[in-house]
Amino acid sequence: MKPVTVVLIMISVVGMISLPLGDPKFLLVAIGLEASFIALTVLSVKSVKYAIIPNIAIACVIIVGNTLSPTHTDIMLTLTPIYNALILIAGGYALQGLLIITSIQAYKNMNRVTKEKIDHMD
């Protein structure tokens, strides 16, 4: 299985665990976000090249959004409630950063393979 796909699956699992712990007024937004990660997972299974740019964009938006949210920042700094803090740190930073890294690596590998194919044609 591709590293990008594995990270997307991990993000989806953490997201599903976090849904009941979050603020109910943001439930529809959270479900929409989780649906986008599931869609990206399906895309990456079929062909990772279609998911690379959206992966990086969404991961960056999530990292910036978590950083700019006073509520999220307070939860992470005080570790209260501890479950929310751990999920925010793991899902909102660690896994998103890993998604960016694996997506960039997949992009580099795609370019390398393409270049090798072109070199063999000459």
C-alpha positions in Angstrom: 0.0 0.0 0.0 1.2 3.5 -0.8 2.4 5.7 2.1 0.1 8.5 1.1 -2.9 6.1 1.3 -1.8 4.8 4.7 -1.6 8.3 6.1 -5.0 9.2 4.7 -6.5 6.1 6.3 -4.9 7.0 9.6 -6.3 10.6 9.3 -9.7 9.2 8.6 -9.6 6.9 11.6 -8.5 9.7 13.9 -11.2 11.9 12.4 -13.9 9.4 13.0 -12.8 8.9 16.6 -12.8 12.7 17.1 -16.3 13.4 15.7 -18.2 12.6 18.9 -15.7 14.6 21.0 -16.0 17.8 19.1 -18.3 20.7 19.4 -21.8 19.7 18.1 -22.3 23.0 16.3 -19.4 22.1 13.9 -20.5 18.5 13.3 -21.6 19.1 9.7 -18.2 20.8 8.9 -16.3 17.9 10.6 -18.3 15.3 8.6 -17.6 17.2 5.4 -13.9 17.3 6.2 -13.8 13.6 7.0 -15.7 12.9 3.7 -13.0 14.8 1.8 -10.3 12.7 3.4 -12.2 9.5 2.5 -12.6 10.8 -1.1 -8.8 11.5 -1.2 -8.1 8.0 0.1 -10.2 6.5 -2.7 -8.4 8.8 -5.2 -5.0 7.8 -3.9 -5.8 4.1 -4.2 -6.8 4.6 -7.8 -3.9 6.9 -8.7 -2.0 8.9 -6.2 -1.2 11.7 -8.7 -4.8 13.0 -8.5 -4.6 13.4 -4.7 -1.2 15.0 -4.2 -2.1 18.7 -4.6 -5.4 18.4 -2.7 -3.6 16.5 0.1 -1.0 19.3 0.5 -3.6 22.1 0.3 -6.0 20.5 2.8 -3.2 19.6 5.2 -1.8 23.1 5.2 -5.3 24.6 5.7 -5.9 22.3 8.7 -2.5 23.1 10.3 -3.1 26.9 9.9 -6.7 26.6 11.0 -5.7 24.7 14.2 -3.0 27.2 14.9 -5.2 30.3 14.4 -8.1 28.8 16.4 -8.0 30.2 20.0 -10.1 27.3 21.2 -7.8 24.7 19.7 -4.7 26.4 20.8 -6.0 26.6 24.4 -7.0 22.9 24.4 -3.6 21.9 23.1 -1.6 24.1 25.5 -3.6 23.2 28.6 -4.2 19.6 27.6 -7.8 20.0 28.8 -9.7 17.9 27.9 -6.8 15.5 27.4 -8.6 13.4 24.7 -9.3 16.4 22.5 -5.8 17.7 23.0 -4.2 14.4 21.9 -6.5 14.1 18.9 -5.8 17.7 17.9 -2.0 17.2 18.2 -2.0 13.8 16.5 -4.6 14.5 13.8 -4.2 18.2 13.3 -0.4 18.4 13.3 1.5 15.1 13.3 -0.6 13.3 10.7 -1.2 16.4 8.5 2.6 17.0 8.5 3.1 13.4 7.6 0.6 13.8 4.8 2.5 16.7 3.4 5.8 14.8 3.5 4.4 11.6 1.9 2.6 13.6 -0.8 5.8 15.5 -1.7 7.8 12.2 -1.8 5.1 10.7 -4.0 5.3 13.7 -6.3 9.1 13.4 -6.5 8.8 9.7 -7.2 6.3 10.4 -10.0 8.7 12.9 -11.6 11.6 10.5 -11.3 9.7 7.7 -12.9 8.5 10.0 -15.7 12.0 11.2 -16.3 13.4 7.7 -16.4 10.7 6.7 -19.0 11.6 9.7 -21.1 15.4 8.9 -20.8 14.7 5.3 -21.9 12.8 6.4 -25.0 15.8 8.4 -26.3 
